[in-house]
Amino acid sequence: MKKSDDVCTNIGYALVYQTLKTIAAIYPSQALIDLATTTIARFLSSESHNLKYIGITGLASIVKIDPKYTLGY
């Protein structure tokens, strides 16, 4: 996920988004959730509307696990 996020291209963002969805779908690991929330925060603070949308949908999937993850936003 970190290498794909560093690429800063559409395919890199797509890979990161799919990884976020996978993290939300598997048994929650605190380390993975922390990584996902950090990545979602970067998406939400982006100037691109498309990346903000990805951040919102990623946040929605993380909130399904536990609503406490929205407190930092």
mmCIF file of the N, C-alpha and C atoms, coordinates in Angstrom:
data_MODEL
# 
_entry.id   MODEL 
# 
loop_
_atom_site.group_PDB 
_atom_site.id 
_atom_site.type_symbol 
_atom_site.label_atom_id 
_atom_site.label_alt_id 
_atom_site.label_comp_id 
_atom_site.label_asym_id 
_atom_site.label_entity_id 
_atom_site.label_seq_id 
_atom_site.pdbx_PDB_ins_code 
_atom_site.Cartn_x 
_atom_site.Cartn_y 
_atom_site.Cartn_z 
_atom_site.occupancy 
_atom_site.B_iso_or_equiv 
_atom_site.pdbx_formal_charge 
_atom_site.auth_seq_id 
_atom_site.auth_comp_id 
_atom_site.auth_asym_id 
_atom_site.auth_atom_id 
_atom_site.pdbx_PDB_model_num 
ATOM 1   N N  . MET A 1 1  ? 0.825   -1.179 0.000   1.00 0.00 ? 1  MET A N  1 
ATOM 2   C CA . MET A 1 1  ? 0.000   0.000  0.000   1.00 0.00 ? 1  MET A CA 1 
ATOM 3   C C  . MET A 1 1  ? 0.875   1.251  0.000   1.00 0.00 ? 1  MET A C  1 
ATOM 4   N N  . LYS A 1 2  ? 1.942   1.241  0.753   1.00 0.00 ? 2  LYS A N  1 
ATOM 5   C CA . LYS A 1 2  ? 2.806   2.420  0.824   1.00 0.00 ? 2  LYS A CA 1 
ATOM 6   C C  . LYS A 1 2  ? 3.473   2.701  -0.518  1.00 0.00 ? 2  LYS A C  1 
ATOM 7   N N  . LYS A 1 3  ? 3.923   1.675  -1.208  1.00 0.00 ? 3  LYS A N  1 
ATOM 8   C CA . LYS A 1 3  ? 4.574   1.875  -2.497  1.00 0.00 ? 3  LYS A CA 1 
ATOM 9   C C  . LYS A 1 3  ? 3.589   2.391  -3.536  1.00 0.00 ? 3  LYS A C  1 
ATOM 10  N N  . SER A 1 4  ? 2.355   1.896  -3.524  1.00 0.00 ? 4  SER A N  1 
ATOM 11  C CA . SER A 1 4  ? 1.349   2.357  -4.475  1.00 0.00 ? 4  SER A CA 1 
ATOM 12  C C  . SER A 1 4  ? 0.964   3.796  -4.202  1.00 0.00 ? 4  SER A C  1 
ATOM 13  N N  . ASP A 1 5  ? 0.927   4.176  -2.930  1.00 0.00 ? 5  ASP A N  1 
ATOM 14  C CA . ASP A 1 5  ? 0.557   5.536  -2.568  1.00 0.00 ? 5  ASP A CA 1 
ATOM 15  C C  . ASP A 1 5  ? 1.637   6.528  -2.973  1.00 0.00 ? 5  ASP A C  1 
ATOM 16  N N  . ASP A 1 6  ? 2.882   6.102  -3.002  1.00 0.00 ? 6  ASP A N  1 
ATOM 17  C CA . ASP A 1 6  ? 3.988   6.977  -3.388  1.00 0.00 ? 6  ASP A CA 1 
ATOM 18  C C  . ASP A 1 6  ? 4.025   7.264  -4.887  1.00 0.00 ? 6  ASP A C  1 
ATOM 19  N N  . VAL A 1 7  ? 3.365   6.435  -5.677  1.00 0.00 ? 7  VAL A N  1 
ATOM 20  C CA . VAL A 1 7  ? 3.393   6.583  -7.134  1.00 0.00 ? 7  VAL A CA 1 
ATOM 21  C C  . VAL A 1 7  ? 2.659   7.842  -7.583  1.00 0.00 ? 7  VAL A C  1 
ATOM 22  N N  . CYS A 1 8  ? 1.558   8.197  -6.904  1.00 0.00 ? 8  CYS A N  1 
ATOM 23  C CA . CYS A 1 8  ? 0.773   9.404  -7.214  1.00 0.00 ? 8  CYS A CA 1 
ATOM 24  C C  . CYS A 1 8  ? 0.240   9.421  -8.642  1.00 0.00 ? 8  CYS A C  1 
ATOM 25  N N  . THR A 1 9  ? -0.219  8.287  -9.109  1.00 0.00 ? 9  THR A N  1 
ATOM 26  C CA . THR A 1 9  ? -0.888  8.191  -10.391 1.00 0.00 ? 9  THR A CA 1 
ATOM 27  C C  . THR A 1 9  ? -2.252  7.560  -10.159 1.00 0.00 ? 9  THR A C  1 
ATOM 28  N N  . ASN A 1 10 ? -3.081  7.606  -11.183 1.00 0.00 ? 10 ASN A N  1 
ATOM 29  C CA . ASN A 1 10 ? -4.422  7.046  -11.042 1.00 0.00 ? 10 ASN A CA 1 
ATOM 30  C C  . ASN A 1 10 ? -4.390  5.566  -10.672 1.00 0.00 ? 10 ASN A C  1 
ATOM 31  N N  . ILE A 1 11 ? -3.499  4.799  -11.282 1.00 0.00 ? 11 ILE A N  1 
ATOM 32  C CA . ILE A 1 11 ? -3.432  3.381  -10.973 1.00 0.00 ? 11 ILE A CA 1 
ATOM 33  C C  . ILE A 1 11 ? -2.931  3.166  -9.546  1.00 0.00 ? 11 ILE A C  1 
ATOM 34  N N  . GLY A 1 12 ? -2.024  3.999  -9.096  1.00 0.00 ? 12 GLY A N  1 
ATOM 35  C CA . GLY A 1 12 ? -1.556  3.912  -7.716  1.00 0.00 ? 12 GLY A CA 1 
ATOM 36  C C  . GLY A 1 12 ? -2.675  4.189  -6.727  1.00 0.00 ? 12 GLY A C  1 
ATOM 37  N N  . TYR A 1 13 ? -3.474  5.221  -7.005  1.00 0.00 ? 13 TYR A N  1 
ATOM 38  C CA . TYR A 1 13 ? -4.609  5.542  -6.148  1.00 0.00 ? 13 TYR A CA 1 
ATOM 39  C C  . TYR A 1 13 ? -5.648  4.418  -6.174  1.00 0.00 ? 13 TYR A C  1 
ATOM 40  N N  . ALA A 1 14 ? -5.855  3.815  -7.327  1.00 0.00 ? 14 ALA A N  1 
ATOM 41  C CA . ALA A 1 14 ? -6.804  2.701  -7.436  1.00 0.00 ? 14 ALA A CA 1 
ATOM 42  C C  . ALA A 1 14 ? -6.347  1.513  -6.591  1.00 0.00 ? 14 ALA A C  1 
ATOM 43  N N  . LEU A 1 15 ? -5.054  1.231  -6.625  1.00 0.00 ? 15 LEU A N  1 
ATOM 44  C CA . LEU A 1 15 ? -4.526  0.132  -5.811  1.00 0.00 ? 15 LEU A CA 1 
ATOM 45  C C  . LEU A 1 15 ? -4.672  0.427  -4.320  1.00 0.00 ? 15 LEU A C  1 
ATOM 46  N N  . VAL A 1 16 ? -4.416  1.652  -3.940  1.00 0.00 ? 16 VAL A N  1 
ATOM 47  C CA . VAL A 1 16 ? -4.560  2.030  -2.532  1.00 0.00 ? 16 VAL A CA 1 
ATOM 48  C C  . VAL A 1 16 ? -6.019  1.912  -2.100  1.00 0.00 ? 16 VAL A C  1 
ATOM 49  N N  . TYR A 1 17 ? -6.937  2.350  -2.940  1.00 0.00 ? 17 TYR A N  1 
ATOM 50  C CA . TYR A 1 17 ? -8.358  2.261  -2.610  1.00 0.00 ? 17 TYR A CA 1 
ATOM 51  C C  . TYR A 1 17 ? -8.796  0.803  -2.454  1.00 0.00 ? 17 TYR A C  1 
ATOM 52  N N  . GLN A 1 18 ? -8.352  -0.054 -3.344  1.00 0.00 ? 18 GLN A N  1 
ATOM 53  C CA . GLN A 1 18 ? -8.700  -1.470 -3.234  1.00 0.00 ? 18 GLN A CA 1 
ATOM 54  C C  . GLN A 1 18 ? -8.105  -2.074 -1.967  1.00 0.00 ? 18 GLN A C  1 
ATOM 55  N N  . THR A 1 19 ? -6.935  -1.631 -1.596  1.00 0.00 ? 19 THR A N  1 
ATOM 56  C CA . THR A 1 19 ? -6.327  -2.099 -0.353  1.00 0.00 ? 19 THR A CA 1 
ATOM 57  C C  . THR A 1 19 ? -7.139  -1.631 0.850   1.00 0.00 ? 19 THR A C  1 
ATOM 58  N N  . LEU A 1 20 ? -7.626  -0.394 0.805   1.00 0.00 ? 20 LEU A N  1 
ATOM 59  C CA . LEU A 1 20 ? -8.478  0.111  1.880   1.00 0.00 ? 20 LEU A CA 1 
ATOM 60  C C  . LEU A 1 20 ? -9.741  -0.733 2.015   1.00 0.00 ? 20 LEU A C  1 
ATOM 61  N N  . LYS A 1 21 ? -10.338 -1.072 0.891   1.00 0.00 ? 21 LYS A N  1 
ATOM 62  C CA . LYS A 1 21 ? -11.541 -1.905 0.921   1.00 0.00 ? 21 LYS A CA 1 
ATOM 63  C C  . LYS A 1 21 ? -11.240 -3.283 1.499   1.00 0.00 ? 21 LYS A C  1 
ATOM 64  N N  . THR A 1 22 ? -10.088 -3.827 1.168   1.00 0.00 ? 22 THR A N  1 
ATOM 65  C CA . THR A 1 22 ? -9.701  -5.139 1.692   1.00 0.00 ? 22 THR A CA 1 
ATOM 66  C C  . THR A 1 22 ? -9.473  -5.074 3.196   1.00 0.00 ? 22 THR A C  1 
ATOM 67  N N  . ILE A 1 23 ? -8.811  -4.026 3.650   1.00 0.00 ? 23 ILE A N  1 
ATOM 68  C CA . ILE A 1 23 ? -8.579  -3.859 5.089   1.00 0.00 ? 23 ILE A CA 1 
ATOM 69  C C  . ILE A 1 23 ? -9.901  -3.793 5.834   1.00 0.00 ? 23 ILE A C  1 
ATOM 70  N N  . ALA A 1 24 ? -10.880 -3.098 5.257   1.00 0.00 ? 24 ALA A N  1 
ATOM 71  C CA . ALA A 1 24 ? -12.183 -2.976 5.905   1.00 0.00 ? 24 ALA A CA 1 
ATOM 72  C C  . ALA A 1 24 ? -12.964 -4.290 5.868   1.00 0.00 ? 24 ALA A C  1 
ATOM 73  N N  . ALA A 1 25 ? -12.666 -5.144 4.907   1.00 0.00 ? 25 ALA A N  1 
ATOM 74  C CA . ALA A 1 25 ? -13.424 -6.386 4.756   1.00 0.00 ? 25 ALA A CA 1 
ATOM 75  C C  . ALA A 1 25 ? -12.876 -7.540 5.589   1.00 0.00 ? 25 ALA A C  1 
ATOM 76  N N  . ILE A 1 26 ? -11.577 -7.519 5.891   1.00 0.00 ? 26 ILE A N  1 
ATOM 77  C CA . ILE A 1 26 ? -10.993 -8.619 6.649   1.00 0.00 ? 26 ILE A CA 1 
ATOM 78  C C  . ILE A 1 26 ? -11.123 -8.343 8.141   1.00 0.00 ? 26 ILE A C  1 
ATOM 79  N N  . TYR A 1 27 ? -10.756 -9.321 8.932   1.00 0.00 ? 27 TYR A N  1 
ATOM 80  C CA . TYR A 1 27 ? -10.800 -9.138 10.381  1.00 0.00 ? 27 TYR A CA 1 
ATOM 81  C C  . TYR A 1 27 ? -9.935  -7.942 10.747  1.00 0.00 ? 27 TYR A C  1 
ATOM 82  N N  . PRO A 1 28 ? -10.489 -6.978 11.479  1.00 0.00 ? 28 PRO A N  1 
ATOM 83  C CA . PRO A 1 28 ? -9.747  -5.736 11.738  1.00 0.00 ? 28 PRO A CA 1 
ATOM 84  C C  . PRO A 1 28 ? -8.478  -5.935 12.565  1.00 0.00 ? 28 PRO A C  1 
ATOM 85  N N  . SER A 1 29 ? -7.400  -5.494 12.009  1.00 0.00 ? 29 SER A N  1 
ATOM 86  C CA . SER A 1 29 ? -6.109  -5.453 12.696  1.00 0.00 ? 29 SER A CA 1 
ATOM 87  C C  . SER A 1 29 ? -5.825  -3.991 12.999  1.00 0.00 ? 29 SER A C  1 
ATOM 88  N N  . GLN A 1 30 ? -5.471  -3.682 14.221  1.00 0.00 ? 30 GLN A N  1 
ATOM 89  C CA . GLN A 1 30 ? -5.259  -2.286 14.613  1.00 0.00 ? 30 GLN A CA 1 
ATOM 90  C C  . GLN A 1 30 ? -4.180  -1.609 13.771  1.00 0.00 ? 30 GLN A C  1 
ATOM 91  N N  . ALA A 1 31 ? -3.117  -2.319 13.459  1.00 0.00 ? 31 ALA A N  1 
ATOM 92  C CA . ALA A 1 31 ? -2.050  -1.728 12.648  1.00 0.00 ? 31 ALA A CA 1 
ATOM 93  C C  . ALA A 1 31 ? -2.557  -1.397 11.242  1.00 0.00 ? 31 ALA A C  1 
ATOM 94  N N  . LEU A 1 32 ? -3.346  -2.286 10.665  1.00 0.00 ? 32 LEU A N  1 
ATOM 95  C CA . LEU A 1 32 ? -3.893  -2.025 9.327   1.00 0.00 ? 32 LEU A CA 1 
ATOM 96  C C  . LEU A 1 32 ? -4.907  -0.889 9.350   1.00 0.00 ? 32 LEU A C  1 
ATOM 97  N N  . ILE A 1 33 ? -5.728  -0.848 10.380  1.00 0.00 ? 33 ILE A N  1 
ATOM 98  C CA . ILE A 1 33 ? -6.712  0.236  10.495  1.00 0.00 ? 33 ILE A CA 1 
ATOM 99  C C  . ILE A 1 33 ? -5.998  1.575  10.644  1.00 0.00 ? 33 ILE A C  1 
ATOM 100 N N  . ASP A 1 34 ? -4.939  1.621  11.418  1.00 0.00 ? 34 ASP A N  1 
ATOM 101 C CA . ASP A 1 34 ? -4.173  2.871  11.575  1.00 0.00 ? 34 ASP A CA 1 
ATOM 102 C C  . ASP A 1 34 ? -3.578  3.314  10.244  1.00 0.00 ? 34 ASP A C  1 
ATOM 103 N N  . LEU A 1 35 ? -3.041  2.372  9.489   1.00 0.00 ? 35 LEU A N  1 
ATOM 104 C CA . LEU A 1 35 ? -2.502  2.691  8.164   1.00 0.00 ? 35 LEU A CA 1 
ATOM 105 C C  . LEU A 1 35 ? -3.604  3.194  7.235   1.00 0.00 ? 35 LEU A C  1 
ATOM 106 N N  . ALA A 1 36 ? -4.756  2.550  7.300   1.00 0.00 ? 36 ALA A N  1 
ATOM 107 C CA . ALA A 1 36 ? -5.880  2.959  6.455   1.00 0.00 ? 36 ALA A CA 1 
ATOM 108 C C  . ALA A 1 36 ? -6.371  4.354  6.814   1.00 0.00 ? 36 ALA A C  1 
ATOM 109 N N  . THR A 1 37 ? -6.477  4.657  8.095   1.00 0.00 ? 37 THR A N  1 
ATOM 110 C CA . THR A 1 37 ? -6.960  5.983  8.479   1.00 0.00 ? 37 THR A CA 1 
ATOM 111 C C  . THR A 1 37 ? -5.979  7.080  8.084   1.00 0.00 ? 37 THR A C  1 
ATOM 112 N N  . THR A 1 38 ? -4.691  6.797  8.146   1.00 0.00 ? 38 THR A N  1 
ATOM 113 C CA . THR A 1 38 ? -3.692  7.765  7.703   1.00 0.00 ? 38 THR A CA 1 
ATOM 114 C C  . THR A 1 38 ? -3.837  8.034  6.208   1.00 0.00 ? 38 THR A C  1 
ATOM 115 N N  . THR A 1 39 ? -4.043  6.979  5.452   1.00 0.00 ? 39 THR A N  1 
ATOM 116 C CA . THR A 1 39 ? -4.206  7.116  4.008   1.00 0.00 ? 39 THR A CA 1 
ATOM 117 C C  . THR A 1 39 ? -5.503  7.848  3.678   1.00 0.00 ? 39 THR A C  1 
ATOM 118 N N  . ILE A 1 40 ? -6.569  7.538  4.387   1.00 0.00 ? 40 ILE A N  1 
ATOM 119 C CA . ILE A 1 40 ? -7.852  8.212  4.162   1.00 0.00 ? 40 ILE A CA 1 
ATOM 120 C C  . ILE A 1 40 ? -7.718  9.705  4.455   1.00 0.00 ? 40 ILE A C  1 
ATOM 121 N N  . ALA A 1 41 ? -6.988  10.053 5.493   1.00 0.00 ? 41 ALA A N  1 
ATOM 122 C CA . ALA A 1 41 ? -6.785  11.468 5.821   1.00 0.00 ? 41 ALA A CA 1 
ATOM 123 C C  . ALA A 1 41 ? -6.079  12.198 4.683   1.00 0.00 ? 41 ALA A C  1 
ATOM 124 N N  . ARG A 1 42 ? -5.114  11.544 4.050   1.00 0.00 ? 42 ARG A N  1 
ATOM 125 C CA . ARG A 1 42 ? -4.427  12.174 2.909   1.00 0.00 ? 42 ARG A CA 1 
ATOM 126 C C  . ARG A 1 42 ? -5.384  12.354 1.732   1.00 0.00 ? 42 ARG A C  1 
ATOM 127 N N  . PHE A 1 43 ? -6.237  11.366 1.497   1.00 0.00 ? 43 PHE A N  1 
ATOM 128 C CA . PHE A 1 43 ? -7.222  11.498 0.421   1.00 0.00 ? 43 PHE A CA 1 
ATOM 129 C C  . PHE A 1 43 ? -8.177  12.659 0.709   1.00 0.00 ? 43 PHE A C  1 
ATOM 130 N N  . LEU A 1 44 ? -8.651  12.752 1.937   1.00 0.00 ? 44 LEU A N  1 
ATOM 131 C CA . LEU A 1 44 ? -9.605  13.800 2.291   1.00 0.00 ? 44 LEU A CA 1 
ATOM 132 C C  . LEU A 1 44 ? -9.001  15.198 2.221   1.00 0.00 ? 44 LEU A C  1 
ATOM 133 N N  . SER A 1 45 ? -7.719  15.320 2.442   1.00 0.00 ? 45 SER A N  1 
ATOM 134 C CA . SER A 1 45 ? -7.081  16.641 2.397   1.00 0.00 ? 45 SER A CA 1 
ATOM 135 C C  . SER A 1 45 ? -6.576  17.008 1.007   1.00 0.00 ? 45 SER A C  1 
ATOM 136 N N  . SER A 1 46 ? -6.786  16.141 0.040   1.00 0.00 ? 46 SER A N  1 
ATOM 137 C CA . SER A 1 46 ? -6.342  16.401 -1.324  1.00 0.00 ? 46 SER A CA 1 
ATOM 138 C C  . SER A 1 46 ? -7.178  17.510 -1.963  1.00 0.00 ? 46 SER A C  1 
ATOM 139 N N  . GLU A 1 47 ? -6.602  18.173 -2.941  1.00 0.00 ? 47 GLU A N  1 
ATOM 140 C CA . GLU A 1 47 ? -7.346  19.189 -3.689  1.00 0.00 ? 47 GLU A CA 1 
ATOM 141 C C  . GLU A 1 47 ? -8.205  18.577 -4.784  1.00 0.00 ? 47 GLU A C  1 
ATOM 142 N N  . SER A 1 48 ? -7.923  17.347 -5.154  1.00 0.00 ? 48 SER A N  1 
ATOM 143 C CA . SER A 1 48 ? -8.678  16.663 -6.195  1.00 0.00 ? 48 SER A CA 1 
ATOM 144 C C  . SER A 1 48 ? -10.012 16.164 -5.641  1.00 0.00 ? 48 SER A C  1 
ATOM 145 N N  . HIS A 1 49 ? -11.085 16.497 -6.321  1.00 0.00 ? 49 HIS A N  1 
ATOM 146 C CA . HIS A 1 49 ? -12.411 16.049 -5.890  1.00 0.00 ? 49 HIS A CA 1 
ATOM 147 C C  . HIS A 1 49 ? -12.537 14.531 -5.985  1.00 0.00 ? 49 HIS A C  1 
ATOM 148 N N  . ASN A 1 50 ? -11.897 13.937 -6.965  1.00 0.00 ? 50 ASN A N  1 
ATOM 149 C CA . ASN A 1 50 ? -11.947 12.484 -7.101  1.00 0.00 ? 50 ASN A CA 1 
ATOM 150 C C  . ASN A 1 50 ? -11.281 11.798 -5.911  1.00 0.00 ? 50 ASN A C  1 
ATOM 151 N N  . LEU A 1 51 ? -10.150 12.323 -5.468  1.00 0.00 ? 51 LEU A N  1 
ATOM 152 C CA . LEU A 1 51 ? -9.465  11.732 -4.325  1.00 0.00 ? 51 LEU A CA 1 
ATOM 153 C C  . LEU A 1 51 ? -10.239 11.978 -3.029  1.00 0.00 ? 51 LEU A C  1 
ATOM 154 N N  . LYS A 1 52 ? -10.893 13.117 -2.919  1.00 0.00 ? 52 LYS A N  1 
ATOM 155 C CA . LYS A 1 52 ? -11.739 13.364 -1.756  1.00 0.00 ? 52 LYS A CA 1 
ATOM 156 C C  . LYS A 1 52 ? -12.885 12.362 -1.711  1.00 0.00 ? 52 LYS A C  1 
ATOM 157 N N  . TYR A 1 53 ? -13.453 12.063 -2.866  1.00 0.00 ? 53 TYR A N  1 
ATOM 158 C CA . TYR A 1 53 ? -14.530 11.075 -2.928  1.00 0.00 ? 53 TYR A CA 1 
ATOM 159 C C  . TYR A 1 53 ? -14.023 9.704  -2.490  1.00 0.00 ? 53 TYR A C  1 
ATOM 160 N N  . ILE A 1 54 ? -12.832 9.327  -2.936  1.00 0.00 ? 54 ILE A N  1 
ATOM 161 C CA . ILE A 1 54 ? -12.238 8.062  -2.514  1.00 0.00 ? 54 ILE A CA 1 
ATOM 162 C C  . ILE A 1 54 ? -12.048 8.070  -0.992  1.00 0.00 ? 54 ILE A C  1 
ATOM 163 N N  . GLY A 1 55 ? -11.613 9.195  -0.446  1.00 0.00 ? 55 GLY A N  1 
ATOM 164 C CA . GLY A 1 55 ? -11.452 9.313  1.003   1.00 0.00 ? 55 GLY A CA 1 
ATOM 165 C C  . GLY A 1 55 ? -12.758 9.147  1.750   1.00 0.00 ? 55 GLY A C  1 
ATOM 166 N N  . ILE A 1 56 ? -13.817 9.728  1.218   1.00 0.00 ? 56 ILE A N  1 
ATOM 167 C CA . ILE A 1 56 ? -15.130 9.619  1.863   1.00 0.00 ? 56 ILE A CA 1 
ATOM 168 C C  . ILE A 1 56 ? -15.639 8.184  1.826   1.00 0.00 ? 56 ILE A C  1 
ATOM 169 N N  . THR A 1 57 ? -15.506 7.525  0.681   1.00 0.00 ? 57 THR A N  1 
ATOM 170 C CA . THR A 1 57 ? -15.965 6.135  0.603   1.00 0.00 ? 57 THR A CA 1 
ATOM 171 C C  . THR A 1 57 ? -15.091 5.217  1.452   1.00 0.00 ? 57 THR A C  1 
ATOM 172 N N  . GLY A 1 58 ? -13.797 5.498  1.523   1.00 0.00 ? 58 GLY A N  1 
ATOM 173 C CA . GLY A 1 58 ? -12.920 4.725  2.398   1.00 0.00 ? 58 GLY A CA 1 
ATOM 174 C C  . GLY A 1 58 ? -13.279 4.928  3.863   1.00 0.00 ? 58 GLY A C  1 
ATOM 175 N N  . LEU A 1 59 ? -13.576 6.164  4.216   1.00 0.00 ? 59 LEU A N  1 
ATOM 176 C CA . LEU A 1 59 ? -13.969 6.476  5.588   1.00 0.00 ? 59 LEU A CA 1 
ATOM 177 C C  . LEU A 1 59 ? -15.271 5.761  5.950   1.00 0.00 ? 59 LEU A C  1 
ATOM 178 N N  . ALA A 1 60 ? -16.201 5.729  5.013   1.00 0.00 ? 60 ALA A N  1 
ATOM 179 C CA . ALA A 1 60 ? -17.472 5.035  5.260   1.00 0.00 ? 60 ALA A CA 1 
ATOM 180 C C  . ALA A 1 60 ? -17.251 3.554  5.518   1.00 0.00 ? 60 ALA A C  1 
ATOM 181 N N  . SER A 1 61 ? -16.311 2.953  4.820   1.00 0.00 ? 61 SER A N  1 
ATOM 182 C CA . SER A 1 61 ? -16.061 1.523  5.035   1.00 0.00 ? 61 SER A CA 1 
ATOM 183 C C  . SER A 1 61 ? -15.367 1.267  6.364   1.00 0.00 ? 61 SER A C  1 
ATOM 184 N N  . ILE A 1 62 ? -14.517 2.192  6.807   1.00 0.00 ? 62 ILE A N  1 
ATOM 185 C CA . ILE A 1 62 ? -13.842 2.048  8.095   1.00 0.00 ? 62 ILE A CA 1 
ATOM 186 C C  . ILE A 1 62 ? -14.825 2.294  9.244   1.00 0.00 ? 62 ILE A C  1 
ATOM 187 N N  . VAL A 1 63 ? -15.762 3.217  9.053   1.00 0.00 ? 63 VAL A N  1 
ATOM 188 C CA . VAL A 1 63 ? -16.740 3.522  10.094  1.00 0.00 ? 63 VAL A CA 1 
ATOM 189 C C  . VAL A 1 63 ? -17.629 2.310  10.369  1.00 0.00 ? 63 VAL A C  1 
ATOM 190 N N  . LYS A 1 64 ? -17.848 1.480  9.362   1.00 0.00 ? 64 LYS A N  1 
ATOM 191 C CA . LYS A 1 64 ? -18.652 0.270  9.571   1.00 0.00 ? 64 LYS A CA 1 
ATOM 192 C C  . LYS A 1 64 ? -17.986 -0.663 10.578  1.00 0.00 ? 64 LYS A C  1 
ATOM 193 N N  . ILE A 1 65 ? -16.666 -0.622 10.657  1.00 0.00 ? 65 ILE A N  1 
ATOM 194 C CA . ILE A 1 65 ? -15.946 -1.448 11.625  1.00 0.00 ? 65 ILE A CA 1 
ATOM 195 C C  . ILE A 1 65 ? -16.154 -0.882 13.025  1.00 0.00 ? 65 ILE A C  1 
ATOM 196 N N  . ASP A 1 66 ? -15.905 0.416  13.180  1.00 0.00 ? 66 ASP A N  1 
ATOM 197 C CA . ASP A 1 66 ? -16.071 1.067  14.479  1.00 0.00 ? 66 ASP A CA 1 
ATOM 198 C C  . ASP A 1 66 ? -16.135 2.573  14.256  1.00 0.00 ? 66 ASP A C  1 
ATOM 199 N N  . PRO A 1 67 ? -17.211 3.234  14.695  1.00 0.00 ? 67 PRO A N  1 
ATOM 200 C CA . PRO A 1 67 ? -17.361 4.684  14.482  1.00 0.00 ? 67 PRO A CA 1 
ATOM 201 C C  . PRO A 1 67 ? -16.287 5.539  15.150  1.00 0.00 ? 67 PRO A C  1 
ATOM 202 N N  . LYS A 1 68 ? -15.542 5.006  16.102  1.00 0.00 ? 68 LYS A N  1 
ATOM 203 C CA . LYS A 1 68 ? -14.535 5.819  16.793  1.00 0.00 ? 68 LYS A CA 1 
ATOM 204 C C  . LYS A 1 68 ? -13.428 6.285  15.857  1.00 0.00 ? 68 LYS A C  1 
ATOM 205 N N  . TYR A 1 69 ? -13.286 5.648  14.696  1.00 0.00 ? 69 TYR A N  1 
ATOM 206 C CA . TYR A 1 69 ? -12.222 6.025  13.779  1.00 0.00 ? 69 TYR A CA 1 
ATOM 207 C C  . TYR A 1 69 ? -12.474 7.363  13.091  1.00 0.00 ? 69 TYR A C  1 
ATOM 208 N N  . THR A 1 70 ? -13.656 7.936  13.240  1.00 0.00 ? 70 THR A N  1 
ATOM 209 C CA . THR A 1 70 ? -13.945 9.229  12.633  1.00 0.00 ? 70 THR A CA 1 
ATOM 210 C C  . THR A 1 70 ? -13.581 10.388 13.548  1.00 0.00 ? 70 THR A C  1 
ATOM 211 N N  . LEU A 1 71 ? -13.203 10.139 14.767  1.00 0.00 ? 71 LEU A N  1 
ATOM 212 C CA . LEU A 1 71 ? -12.953 11.212 15.726  1.00 0.00 ? 71 LEU A CA 1 
ATOM 213 C C  . LEU A 1 71 ? -11.825 12.134 15.301  1.00 0.00 ? 71 LEU A C  1 
ATOM 214 N N  . GLY A 1 72 ? -10.835 11.641 14.579  1.00 0.00 ? 72 GLY A N  1 
ATOM 215 C CA . GLY A 1 72 ? -9.706  12.469 14.181  1.00 0.00 ? 72 GLY A CA 1 
ATOM 216 C C  . GLY A 1 72 ? -9.975  13.318 12.964  1.00 0.00 ? 72 GLY A C  1 
ATOM 217 N N  . TYR A 1 73 ? -11.134 13.200 12.358  1.00 0.00 ? 73 TYR A N  1 
ATOM 218 C CA . TYR A 1 73 ? -11.418 13.932 11.135  1.00 0.00 ? 73 TYR A CA 1 
ATOM 219 C C  . TYR A 1 73 ? -12.292 15.094 11.460  1.00 0.00 ? 73 TYR A C  1 
# 
